[in-house]
C-alpha cells in the first residue's frame, strides 16, 4: 500500500478517481464495492455488470449508493459515468467498450464466460484484474499473450493467495536471495468433499456450495498454486504436491524438504496442512553468499540452506484496491504467467464414474483437481480440471483415476477448448 496510498490521496484531492467496472455482483463484489466506496480515496466503482442486474442494484444500495441507473447502450453508459451517475447493466460488452472505465475487475470464478469477457476487454484496450484462478490456471498463458498483443495488463490480484505469494516472492528476491519454494498453508484437505457435504459451511459464510467444495477438496488451492508456478517457473515435486501435514510453525519445516531435489527442479510450489501461521503463505529462499549467510543467521533466520519468510494472512477483498492502483497508476502486474504453462491442474475422478457421466467442473461431484508438471500433462494427454465441465465420459473410470482427453466427448470448437489447443500449439515454439 506504500506509494499507492499517496497516489490515491492525490487523485482524491484532484477529483480524478480511478474508474472501476465490476464483472459480477456476488458476495465478493458486494464486499469490495462497500470497501472502495466507504474507505478508499481516489477510486470509484462506476459500472457493474451482472446477468441479473437487480443484484447489482442491491449491492450499490448496501454500499450507500442511491439511484444507480440501468443502461442498455454504450451511449447511456458513457453519459451516466460522465454525469457521476453509477450504472449497472446485463451486457458485459458495454463495460469493455466504455472509455469512461479505467480497469475491469473479474469476480466471476468462471472459465468459459471469463474467456469471452477477457477477449472482449483486450479487443477494446481494457486493463483487467481477475480474482479467477479457475481461468488463469487453465488458460492464463495464452490469455497473457493476447493481453500483451493488445497492450493491456491482465493480472491477478493482491489479497488472493497467489497475489500475496507473489508479493512475498518479490520481497525475497529483493533481499538478494533466490526463492526456492512457494507455499500455501491450509487447515484441511479432503479430495472427496462435495456440495452436499459442504452445504452447511457454505450457508454459514454466504457462498455457493461449489465454492466451499473447491476449497475443501483442494482444487482451488491447486489452481492457485499453479498460477504461482506459471508466474515463477517453479514445478511440483510430485503430482498433487508433497502436502506435508505439520502442526508447528512453517519456520520449522525447512528441513523437511530435499534441497537438492528442489534445486534440480528450479524451485517448487507446495502446501502445508495445519501449519502456522494459517491461513497464510510462505516462501523459502536460499543464498550461496557467505556474508549473506552470516547475517541471516545473525538475524535469527537459521543456518540455511533454506530461509523462511511468511505472510500470516491473505485479506482478499481488503487488498483489491491496491491492485487496482498498481495496475492503473504504475502498470504493475500483481501476478502474470512468465510464458508457457509450467504446471497445470488436472482432473481426477472423485468417485467411480460410469460412461455417459457428464463432468460437472471444479467444486462439484465428479472430479477434483491436482497440480502436475506440464511435460507430464502433455505426455499423458491429461485433461485440465478447468475443461472438465459439461463434457461426457466415454468410458467407466475408477475413483482417483486421472482423466484424459481420450476419456471424454467434447466440442473441439468450444471457445475454451480452442484457446487451450492454441495455448498448447503456441508454446511448442
C-alpha positions as CSV (number, residue, x, y, z in Angstrom):
1,X,0.0,0.0,0.0
2,X,3.0,2.3,0.4
3,X,3.3,4.7,-2.6
4,X,-0.1,3.6,-3.8
5,X,-1.8,5.4,-0.9
6,X,0.0,8.7,-1.7
7,X,-1.1,8.4,-5.3
8,X,-4.7,7.7,-4.4
9,X,-4.8,10.6,-2.0
10,X,-3.6,12.9,-4.8
11,X,-6.3,11.5,-7.1
12,X,-8.9,12.3,-4.4
13,X,-7.6,15.8,-4.0
14,X,-7.7,16.4,-7.7
15,X,-11.2,14.8,-8.1
16,X,-9.7,12.3,-10.6
17,X,-10.7,8.9,-9.2
18,X,-9.8,5.6,-10.9
19,X,-13.0,4.5,-12.6
20,X,-13.6,0.8,-11.9
21,X,-16.0,-1.6,-13.6
22,X,-17.2,-4.8,-11.9
23,X,-18.0,-8.0,-13.8
24,X,-20.1,-9.9,-11.3
25,X,-22.2,-8.8,-8.3
26,X,-21.8,-11.7,-5.9
27,X,-20.5,-11.9,-2.4
28,X,-17.0,-10.7,-3.2
29,X,-18.2,-7.9,-5.4
30,X,-20.5,-6.7,-2.6
31,X,-17.7,-6.6,-0.1
32,X,-15.2,-4.9,-2.5
33,X,-17.7,-2.3,-3.5
34,X,-18.5,-1.5,0.1
35,X,-14.8,-1.2,0.9
36,X,-14.0,1.1,-2.0
37,X,-17.0,3.4,-1.6
38,X,-16.7,3.8,2.2
39,X,-13.0,3.6,2.8
40,X,-10.7,4.1,-0.2
41,X,-9.9,7.6,-1.6
42,X,-9.3,8.3,-5.2
43,X,-11.3,5.4,-6.6
44,X,-14.9,4.8,-7.6
45,X,-16.9,1.8,-8.9
46,X,-18.8,3.4,-11.9
47,X,-20.4,0.4,-13.5
48,X,-21.4,-3.1,-12.6
49,X,-22.4,-6.0,-15.0
50,X,-24.4,-8.9,-13.7
51,X,-26.6,-11.4,-15.6
52,X,-29.4,-10.5,-13.2
53,X,-29.0,-6.7,-12.9
54,X,-31.1,-6.5,-9.8
55,X,-28.2,-7.9,-7.8
56,X,-26.0,-5.0,-9.0
57,X,-28.6,-2.6,-7.9
58,X,-28.8,-4.3,-4.5
59,X,-25.1,-4.1,-3.8
60,X,-25.0,-0.5,-4.8
61,X,-27.7,0.2,-2.2
62,X,-25.7,-1.7,0.5
63,X,-22.7,0.5,-0.2
64,X,-24.9,3.6,0.3
65,X,-25.2,4.5,-3.4
66,X,-28.6,5.7,-4.2
67,X,-30.4,5.8,-7.6
68,X,-28.0,3.9,-9.9
69,X,-29.1,3.8,-13.5
70,X,-29.7,0.7,-15.6
71,X,-28.2,1.2,-19.0
72,X,-28.6,-0.9,-22.2
73,X,-26.4,1.0,-24.6
74,X,-22.8,2.4,-24.7
75,X,-24.1,5.9,-25.1
76,X,-26.3,5.5,-22.0
77,X,-23.3,4.1,-20.0
78,X,-20.9,6.8,-21.0
79,X,-23.4,9.5,-20.3
80,X,-24.1,8.1,-16.9
81,X,-20.4,7.9,-16.0
82,X,-19.7,11.4,-17.3
83,X,-22.6,12.8,-15.1
84,X,-21.4,11.0,-12.0
85,X,-24.3,8.5,-12.0
86,X,-23.4,4.9,-11.2
87,X,-24.5,2.4,-13.8
88,X,-25.5,-1.2,-14.0
89,X,-26.3,-3.5,-16.9
90,X,-26.8,-7.0,-18.1
91,X,-24.5,-6.5,-21.1
92,X,-20.8,-7.0,-20.1
93,X,-19.6,-5.8,-23.5
94,X,-20.7,-2.2,-22.6
95,X,-18.1,-2.2,-19.8
96,X,-15.4,-3.5,-22.1
97,X,-16.2,-0.8,-24.7
98,X,-16.7,2.2,-22.5
99,X,-13.9,4.9,-22.5
100,X,-15.2,6.0,-19.1
101,X,-13.8,2.9,-17.3
102,X,-10.1,2.6,-16.5
103,X,-10.0,-1.0,-15.4
104,X,-12.3,-4.0,-15.1
105,X,-12.4,-6.4,-12.2
106,X,-13.4,-10.0,-13.0
107,X,-15.1,-11.6,-9.9
108,X,-16.9,-14.4,-11.7
109,X,-14.8,-17.5,-11.0
110,X,-15.9,-18.9,-14.4
111,X,-13.9,-20.3,-17.2
112,X,-16.0,-20.1,-20.4
113,X,-17.7,-16.8,-19.7
114,X,-14.5,-15.2,-18.4
115,X,-12.7,-16.2,-21.6
116,X,-15.3,-14.4,-23.6
117,X,-15.0,-11.4,-21.2
118,X,-11.3,-11.2,-21.3
119,X,-11.0,-11.4,-25.1
120,X,-13.6,-8.7,-25.4
121,X,-11.8,-6.5,-22.9
122,X,-8.5,-6.9,-24.7
123,X,-10.1,-6.1,-28.0
124,X,-11.1,-2.7,-26.6
125,X,-7.8,-2.0,-24.8
126,X,-9.1,-2.5,-21.3
127,X,-6.9,-3.5,-18.4
128,X,-8.4,-6.3,-16.3
129,X,-7.7,-7.7,-12.8
130,X,-9.0,-11.1,-12.0
131,X,-10.0,-13.0,-8.9
132,X,-10.2,-16.0,-11.1
133,X,-7.7,-18.8,-10.5
134,X,-10.0,-21.1,-12.4
135,X,-9.3,-19.5,-15.8
136,X,-5.8,-18.3,-15.0
137,X,-4.6,-21.8,-14.1
138,X,-6.2,-23.2,-17.3
139,X,-5.7,-20.5,-20.0
140,X,-3.6,-17.8,-18.3
141,X,-0.5,-18.2,-20.5
142,X,-2.4,-17.8,-23.8
143,X,-4.6,-15.0,-22.4
144,X,-1.4,-13.2,-21.4
145,X,-0.2,-13.4,-25.0
146,X,-3.5,-11.8,-26.1
147,X,-3.2,-9.1,-23.5
148,X,0.4,-8.2,-24.5
149,X,-0.6,-8.0,-28.1
150,X,-3.4,-5.6,-27.2
151,X,-1.0,-3.5,-25.0
152,X,-3.0,-4.0,-21.8
153,X,-2.5,-5.6,-18.4
154,X,-4.1,-8.9,-17.4
155,X,-3.2,-9.5,-13.8
156,X,-4.2,-11.4,-10.7
157,X,-5.0,-9.5,-7.5
158,X,-3.5,-8.7,-4.2
159,X,-5.3,-10.4,-1.3
160,X,-5.9,-13.7,-3.2
161,X,-3.3,-16.2,-2.1
162,X,-1.4,-16.2,-5.4
163,X,-1.0,-12.4,-5.3
164,X,0.1,-12.5,-1.7
165,X,2.6,-15.2,-2.5
166,X,4.0,-13.2,-5.5
167,X,4.4,-10.1,-3.3
168,X,6.4,-12.2,-0.8
169,X,8.4,-13.8,-3.7
170,X,9.3,-10.4,-5.0
171,X,10.3,-9.3,-1.5
172,X,12.6,-12.3,-1.0
173,X,14.2,-11.7,-4.4
174,X,14.6,-8.0,-3.4
175,X,16.7,-9.2,-0.4
176,X,19.2,-10.8,-2.8
177,X,18.0,-14.3,-2.1
178,X,16.8,-16.9,-4.6
179,X,13.2,-18.1,-3.9
180,X,13.2,-21.9,-3.9
181,X,9.7,-22.8,-2.6
182,X,6.4,-21.0,-2.6
183,X,3.9,-22.5,-0.2
184,X,0.3,-22.2,0.9
185,X,-1.0,-23.0,4.4
186,X,-4.2,-25.0,4.5
187,X,-6.3,-26.0,7.5
188,X,-7.5,-29.3,5.9
189,X,-7.9,-31.1,2.6
190,X,-10.3,-33.9,1.7
191,X,-10.4,-34.5,-2.1
192,X,-13.8,-36.3,-1.8
193,X,-15.8,-33.4,-0.4
194,X,-18.8,-32.3,-2.5
195,X,-21.5,-29.7,-2.4
196,X,-23.7,-31.8,-0.2
197,X,-21.0,-32.2,2.5
198,X,-20.2,-28.5,2.3
199,X,-23.7,-27.2,2.2
200,X,-23.9,-26.0,5.9
201,X,-20.5,-24.4,5.8
202,X,-21.4,-22.6,2.5
203,X,-24.6,-21.3,4.0
204,X,-22.8,-20.1,7.1
205,X,-20.5,-17.9,5.1
206,X,-22.9,-16.8,2.3
207,X,-21.1,-18.6,-0.5
208,X,-22.1,-21.1,-3.1
209,X,-21.6,-24.8,-2.1
210,X,-19.5,-25.4,-5.1
211,X,-17.1,-22.7,-3.9
212,X,-16.9,-24.2,-0.5
213,X,-16.2,-27.6,-2.1
214,X,-13.4,-26.3,-4.2
215,X,-11.7,-25.0,-1.1
216,X,-12.3,-28.2,0.9
217,X,-11.3,-30.7,-1.8
218,X,-8.1,-28.8,-2.6
219,X,-9.0,-27.9,-6.2
220,X,-8.9,-24.1,-5.6
221,X,-5.6,-24.3,-3.8
222,X,-4.1,-26.4,-6.6
223,X,-5.3,-23.8,-9.1
224,X,-3.9,-21.0,-7.1
225,X,-0.5,-22.8,-6.7
226,X,-0.5,-23.5,-10.5
227,X,-0.9,-19.8,-11.1
228,X,2.2,-19.2,-8.8
229,X,4.1,-21.9,-10.6
230,X,3.4,-20.3,-14.0
231,X,4.4,-16.9,-12.7
232,X,7.7,-18.1,-11.2
233,X,8.8,-21.1,-13.3
234,X,8.6,-23.4,-10.3
235,X,7.4,-27.0,-10.6
236,X,5.9,-29.7,-8.4
237,X,7.9,-32.4,-6.7
238,X,5.1,-34.9,-7.3
239,X,1.6,-35.0,-8.7
240,X,-0.6,-33.0,-6.3
241,X,2.5,-31.7,-4.4
242,X,4.0,-33.2,-1.3
243,X,1.4,-31.5,1.0
244,X,3.1,-32.3,4.4
245,X,0.9,-32.2,7.5
246,X,2.7,-30.3,10.2
247,X,1.3,-28.8,13.4
248,X,4.2,-26.4,14.1
249,X,5.4,-23.2,12.5
250,X,6.5,-23.2,8.9
251,X,9.9,-21.8,10.0
252,X,10.5,-25.3,11.4
253,X,9.6,-27.1,8.2
254,X,12.6,-26.0,6.2
255,X,14.5,-29.3,6.9
256,X,11.6,-31.4,5.7
257,X,12.3,-30.7,2.0
258,X,15.1,-32.2,-0.1
259,X,17.1,-29.2,-1.0
260,X,18.9,-30.9,-3.9
261,X,15.7,-32.0,-5.4
262,X,14.2,-28.5,-5.1
263,X,17.3,-27.0,-6.7
264,X,17.2,-29.5,-9.6
265,X,13.6,-28.6,-10.3
266,X,14.4,-24.9,-10.2
267,X,12.1,-24.4,-7.2
268,X,8.8,-25.9,-6.3
269,X,5.3,-24.9,-5.3
270,X,3.9,-26.6,-2.2
271,X,1.3,-26.5,0.6
272,X,1.3,-27.5,4.3
273,X,-1.7,-28.7,6.2
274,X,-2.2,-27.5,9.8
275,X,0.9,-25.4,9.9
276,X,1.2,-22.0,11.5
277,X,0.6,-19.2,10.7
278,X,-2.5,-20.0,8.9
279,X,-4.1,-19.3,6.6
280,X,-1.0,-17.6,5.2
281,X,1.6,-18.1,2.6
282,X,5.4,-18.8,2.8
283,X,8.4,-18.6,0.6
284,X,11.7,-20.3,1.3
285,X,14.8,-18.6,-0.2
286,X,18.4,-19.5,-0.4
287,X,21.8,-17.9,-1.0
288,X,25.3,-19.0,-1.8
289,X,26.9,-15.8,-0.4
290,X,28.9,-16.5,2.8
291,X,28.5,-13.0,4.2
292,X,24.7,-13.0,3.5
293,X,24.5,-16.4,5.3
294,X,26.4,-14.9,8.3
295,X,23.9,-12.0,8.6
296,X,20.8,-14.2,8.0
297,X,22.0,-16.3,11.0
298,X,22.6,-13.1,13.0
299,X,19.1,-12.0,12.2
300,X,17.7,-15.3,13.6
301,X,16.8,-17.0,10.3
302,X,19.0,-20.0,11.0
303,X,21.7,-21.9,9.2
304,X,20.0,-22.5,5.8
305,X,20.2,-23.6,3.1
306,X,16.5,-22.6,3.2
307,X,15.4,-19.5,4.9
308,X,11.8,-19.0,5.8
309,X,9.7,-15.9,5.1
310,X,5.9,-15.7,5.5
311,X,2.8,-13.6,5.4
312,X,0.4,-14.7,8.1
313,X,-2.8,-13.8,6.3
314,X,-4.4,-13.1,3.0
315,X,-7.0,-10.4,3.3
316,X,-8.8,-10.9,0.0
317,X,-11.2,-8.0,-0.5
318,X,-9.2,-5.5,1.6
319,X,-6.2,-5.7,-0.8
320,X,-8.0,-5.4,-4.1
321,X,-7.8,-1.5,-4.2
322,X,-4.0,-1.8,-4.0
323,X,-4.1,-4.0,-7.1
324,X,-6.3,-1.5,-9.0
325,X,-3.9,1.3,-8.3
326,X,-0.8,-0.8,-9.1
327,X,-2.3,-1.7,-12.5
328,X,-3.7,1.7,-13.4
329,X,-1.2,4.1,-12.0
330,X,2.0,2.1,-12.1
331,X,1.5,-0.5,-14.9
332,X,2.5,-3.2,-12.4
333,X,1.3,-6.8,-12.7
334,X,0.5,-8.4,-9.4
335,X,0.6,-11.9,-11.0
336,X,1.1,-13.0,-14.6
337,X,2.5,-16.1,-16.3
338,X,6.1,-15.9,-17.3
339,X,5.4,-17.7,-20.6
340,X,4.0,-21.1,-21.4
341,X,2.4,-23.3,-18.7
342,X,4.9,-24.9,-16.2
343,X,2.2,-26.6,-14.1
344,X,-1.4,-27.4,-14.9
345,X,-4.3,-28.6,-12.8
346,X,-5.5,-32.0,-14.0
347,X,-8.9,-33.6,-13.3
348,X,-9.1,-36.8,-11.3
349,X,-12.3,-38.8,-10.6
350,X,-13.8,-38.0,-7.2
351,X,-15.8,-41.3,-7.2
352,X,-16.3,-44.3,-9.5
353,X,-17.7,-42.8,-12.7
354,X,-19.7,-44.5,-15.4
355,X,-19.6,-44.0,-19.2
356,X,-22.0,-41.3,-20.1
357,X,-21.5,-39.3,-16.9
358,X,-21.4,-35.5,-17.5
359,X,-18.4,-34.0,-15.7
360,X,-19.5,-31.0,-13.7
361,X,-16.3,-28.9,-13.2
362,X,-14.4,-27.7,-10.2
363,X,-16.1,-27.9,-6.8
364,X,-18.8,-30.4,-7.7
365,X,-19.4,-34.1,-7.5
366,X,-17.4,-35.8,-10.3
367,X,-13.8,-34.5,-10.2
368,X,-11.1,-32.8,-8.1
369,X,-8.0,-31.0,-9.3
370,X,-4.3,-31.7,-8.7
371,X,-1.2,-30.0,-9.9
372,X,1.1,-31.8,-12.4
373,X,4.2,-30.6,-14.4
374,X,3.3,-29.6,-17.9
375,X,5.6,-32.1,-19.6
376,X,3.7,-35.0,-18.0
377,X,0.4,-33.4,-18.7
378,X,1.3,-33.3,-22.4
379,X,2.8,-36.8,-22.4
380,X,-0.2,-38.4,-20.8
381,X,-2.8,-36.2,-22.6
382,X,-4.3,-35.2,-19.2
383,X,-7.5,-33.1,-19.0
384,X,-7.3,-29.9,-17.0
385,X,-10.0,-29.5,-14.4
386,X,-10.9,-26.1,-15.9
387,X,-12.1,-28.0,-19.1
388,X,-13.8,-30.8,-17.2
389,X,-17.2,-29.1,-17.3
390,X,-20.3,-30.3,-19.3
391,X,-18.2,-32.9,-21.1
392,X,-19.3,-36.5,-21.3
393,X,-17.2,-39.6,-20.3
394,X,-17.0,-42.3,-23.0
395,X,-15.8,-45.0,-20.6
396,X,-16.0,-46.1,-17.0
397,X,-13.3,-44.6,-14.7
398,X,-12.4,-45.7,-11.2
399,X,-12.1,-43.4,-8.3
400,X,-8.9,-41.3,-8.3
401,X,-8.2,-42.1,-12.0
402,X,-6.6,-39.1,-13.8
403,X,-8.9,-38.2,-16.7
404,X,-7.5,-37.8,-20.2
405,X,-8.8,-36.1,-23.3
406,X,-9.3,-39.6,-24.7
407,X,-11.8,-40.4,-22.0
408,X,-14.2,-37.6,-23.0
409,X,-16.5,-36.4,-25.7
410,X,-16.3,-32.7,-26.3
411,X,-16.9,-29.9,-28.8
412,X,-13.5,-29.0,-30.2
413,X,-14.9,-25.7,-31.4
414,X,-16.0,-24.6,-27.9
415,X,-14.1,-21.4,-27.0
416,X,-12.1,-22.8,-24.0
417,X,-11.1,-25.9,-25.9
418,X,-10.0,-23.8,-28.8
419,X,-8.0,-21.5,-26.6
420,X,-6.4,-24.4,-24.8
421,X,-5.4,-26.0,-28.1
422,X,-4.0,-22.7,-29.2
423,X,-2.0,-22.5,-25.9
424,X,-0.5,-25.9,-26.4
425,X,0.5,-25.1,-30.0
426,X,1.7,-21.6,-29.3
427,X,4.1,-22.7,-26.6
428,X,5.5,-25.5,-28.7
429,X,7.6,-22.9,-30.5
